[in-house]
């Protein structure tokens, strides 16, 4: 796991000599092994550098499976802006 200059947690699967890159945008549940493994797999299969990031940096939100987790996470979606990342 890496941290972007903004403080946002991120994962970057670097491919040596990559001439292309891809950003994988996580779903409402945020950056987790599903997305880090996806980045690693895509980088290995394509030779691209592939990254993903935590869409809710610094937020204390309920996790998947907790009561009302979905509505709580969906409620903050309108607050997401590019400059927060």
Secondary structure as GFF3:
##gff-version 3
##sequence-region A 1 85
A	DSSP	beta_strand	2	3	.	.	.	ID=ss1
A	DSSP	beta_strand	9	13	.	.	.	ID=ss2
A	DSSP	beta_strand	21	24	.	.	.	ID=ss3
A	DSSP	alpha_helix	33	46	.	.	.	ID=ss4
A	DSSP	beta_strand	49	53	.	.	.	ID=ss5
A	DSSP	alpha_helix	69	75	.	.	.	ID=ss6
A	DSSP	three_ten_helix	77	79	.	.	.	ID=ss7
A	DSSP	three_ten_helix	82	84	.	.	.	ID=ss8
###
